[in-house]
């Protein structure tokens, strides 16, 4: 029997140990960190041999015919080992026999995944979320007898090395420069995203917004065998309904997918998306606070600003910017914000706060730089006036100050909650 190597011991690695262990495979696991007691117990359960990445890399690959690396591992320095490597998605392709709808893109994929799965469920079908959200992909394999569909949210890291995976319907929400600290160039990032349809047959389908279609043509990247271009100007009853909870482009893709599947959108259906996405929190002393911590790119912040400006018909927005740029230049973001005249004040925080503030100065955009979010928030509530909107939409990754964007958003929510409690106490 093939000896399987698992590289990395996060969620993917742990699920892979269970998946292959239950099937009787001989398993080795390699990690670059010491194991916790829970991890040791899991390896003992399936008699898994442990390899220390810092000293046993070569022997690990020599002793395993097939290796499953975690998607978070940058494989560029390990080119000689790539022929032995497989992916979660290729394992899923070999074992999962129910229809798969897969969604990727720079922005909007999580919202699309959640809403689409809910809409399919409202049509009486058994559906599971997987990939970056919901159920781990290898766990889906053992649950497929109880499912009609799987809806997967997929990142460029998960798609980067796929060889066989081919969803029945693929969606690309958009492609903006992102993760250039790993993919190096925009073209490499685009290629990773297009792997979502590379292996599709003529019977399978890809839905592409017109802007993505044009972008792929300009980059001279292969197009899918079978695709439909979604016109950004198309409006329907379904897209109008969906735009109350998500952006217009997302709504059009979701509506087109449901139409392709022959499903309807129930006007009475309740839909929800995960928090930290232009999430209204509270109105305190006439100032309304929004949490958009999921914004890790300039385009997300610009979309949130435009959505609020249109919704509220206001130019009194106070904006929080911060986080890490992931190799993406944020100077054009500051320039566009300044030109839009939507933002009356920017508060920057974190390790790149000073750089962001310098660009604000260049474009005559009022700004204050702080080291921490708490400092920025304190300045904000002293400045804000009745009728203002406070938008927490950092446009960068959270890892300079926080564990992840959810942690960052939760801290902001707590600051708003504490401020609300203080105002109640003095009322």
C-alpha positions, 0 to 999 in steps of 0.5 A, spaced: 500 500 500 502 507 498 505 510 504 502 517 505 506 523 507 502 529 511 506 535 511 504 540 516 499 539 522 494 544 522 486 543 520 488 540 513 494 535 516 489 533 522 483 531 517 488 527 513 491 523 518 484 521 520 482 520 513 488 516 511 488 512 518 481 510 517 483 507 511 489 503 513 494 507 510 501 507 513 502 514 514 508 519 516 507 526 518 512 532 518 512 539 521 516 544 523 514 545 530 513 541 536 507 537 537 502 538 542 499 533 547 493 532 543 497 532 536 501 526 539 495 522 541 492 523 534 499 520 531 499 514 536 491 513 534 493 511 527 501 509 529 503 515 525 511 516 524 513 523 526 518 527 522 522 534 524 522 538 518 528 542 520 532 536 520 528 530 516 526 533 510 530 529 505 528 522 509 521 524 509 520 525 502 524 518 501 520 514 505 513 517 502 511 516 495 505 521 495 505 527 500 500 532 502 502 539 504 498 544 507 496 549 502 499 554 507 506 551 505 510 555 500 512 550 495 517 554 491 523 552 495 522 545 494 521 544 487 525 537 486 519 534 491 513 537 487 512 531 483 511 527 489 506 532 492 498 532 491 492 536 494 486 536 498 482 538 492 485 532 487 484 527 493 477 530 493 476 529 486 478 522 486 473 520 492 467 525 492 462 523 487 456 528 488 456 535 484 461 540 486 460 548 486 466 551 487 468 559 488 474 563 488 476 570 487 480 575 491 473 578 494 466 576 495 468 568 495 466 567 502 459 571 502 457 568 495 459 561 498 454 562 504 448 565 500 449 560 495 449 554 499 443 557 503 439 558 497 440 551 494 438 548 501 431 553 501 430 549 494 430 542 498 437 540 497 442 537 502 448 541 501 454 542 505 459 548 505 467 546 504 474 548 503 476 555 507 469 554 510 465 549 513 467 542 513 474 540 511 474 537 504 477 530 506 471 530 511 466 531 506 468 525 502 465 520 508 459 525 508 457 525 501 451 519 502 447 524 506 449 530 501 446 533 494 451 538 493 457 541 496 459 548 495 466 550 496 470 556 497 477 555 494 483 560 495 489 561 490 493 557 495 489 551 495 488 551 487 495 552 486 498 545 485 491 542 483 492 536 477 485 533 476 480 537 480 474 539 476 468 542 479 461 541 476 460 549 476 466 554 477 465 561 479 470 566 479 468 573 483 474 577 481 481 577 481 485 583 484 493 583 486 493 579 492 498 574 496 504 577 491 508 576 497 507 568 495 505 568 488 510 573 486 507 576 480 499 578 478 500 573 473 502 567 477 496 569 482 491 569 476 494 562 474 492 559 480 485 562 480 484 559 473 486 552 476 479 552 478 477 550 471 483 548 468 481 540 468 473 541 467 470 538 461 465 541 456 460 538 460 462 542 466 461 550 466 464 556 469 461 563 470 465 569 469 464 576 470 465 580 464 471 584 468 474 577 469 473 575 462 477 581 459 482 580 464 484 573 463 484 575 455 489 581 456 493 576 460 493 571 455 490 565 459 486 559 457 479 560 458 474 554 460 472 549 455 464 552 457 463 558 460 458 564 461 460 571 461 455 575 467 454 582 464 455 587 470 449 591 468 444 585 468 439 586 473 433 581 475 428 581 481 433 576 484 439 580 484 435 586 487 433 582 493 440 579 494 443 586 494 440 587 500 445 583 503 451 583 499 455 587 493 451 587 486 457 583 483 456 577 488 448 578 487 449 577 479 453 571 480 449 567 485 443 569 481 446 566 475 448 560 478 441 558 481 438 559 474 443 554 471 441 549 476 434 550 475 433 553 482 429 559 484 430 564 489 425 565 495 423 572 496 421 570 503 428 566 505 432 569 510 440 569 508 446 571 512 453 572 511 459 571 516 460 577 520 466 582 519 463 584 512 460 591 512 457 589 519 453 594 522 454 595 530 451 600 533 449 608 533 451 612 539 450 619 540 448 619 532 454 616 530 454 609 526 459 604 527 461 599 521 465 593 522 469 591 515 475 587 518 474 582 513 477 587 508 484 585 507 485 589 500 484 596 497 479 594 493 475 591 499 475 598 502 473 602 496 467 597 495 465 598 502 466 606 502 462 606 495 456 601 498 456 606 505 456 612 501 450 610 496 446 607 502 447 613 506 447 618 501 453 621 506 460 624 505 461 624 513 465 617 513 471 616 518 475 610 516 480 606 520 486 603 515 491 598 518 494 592 517 499 589 512 499 590 505 501 583 503 506 586 497 500 590 494 501 598 494 496 601 498 498 608 495 493 608 490 488 607 495 489 613 499 489 617 492 482 614 490 479 616 497 482 623 497 479 624 490 472 621 492 471 626 498 467 621 501 472 620 507 473 626 512 478 623 517 482 617 516 485 613 523 491 609 521 494 603 526 499 598 526 506 597 523 504 600 517 500 606 520 506 611 518 507 609 511 499 610 510 499 617 514 505 619 509 501 618 503 495 621 506 499 627 507 501 627 499 494 627 497 491 632 502 487 627 506 486 628 513 489 623 517 492 621 524 497 615 525 497 611 531 500 605 534 494 601 536 487 600 534 485 602 541 489 609 541 486 610 534 479 608 537 480 613 542 481 619 538 476 617 533 470 618 538 473 624 541 473 627 533 466 624 531 460 628 530 452 626 530 451 624 523 458 621 521 459 614 519 465 610 522 468 604 518 473 599 520 475 597 513 483 596 514 485 594 507 490 590 510 492 583 513 491 583 520 497 579 523 501 585 525 497 586 531 492 580 531 491 573 530 486 573 524 481 578 521 476 575 526 480 577 532 481 584 529 474 585 528 472 582 535 477 587 538 473 593 534 466 590 536 468 590 543 471 597 543 464 599 540 460 595 545 464 598 551 463 605 548 456 604 548 456 602 555 460 608 557 455 613 554 449 609 557 452 610 564 452 617 563 446 618 560 
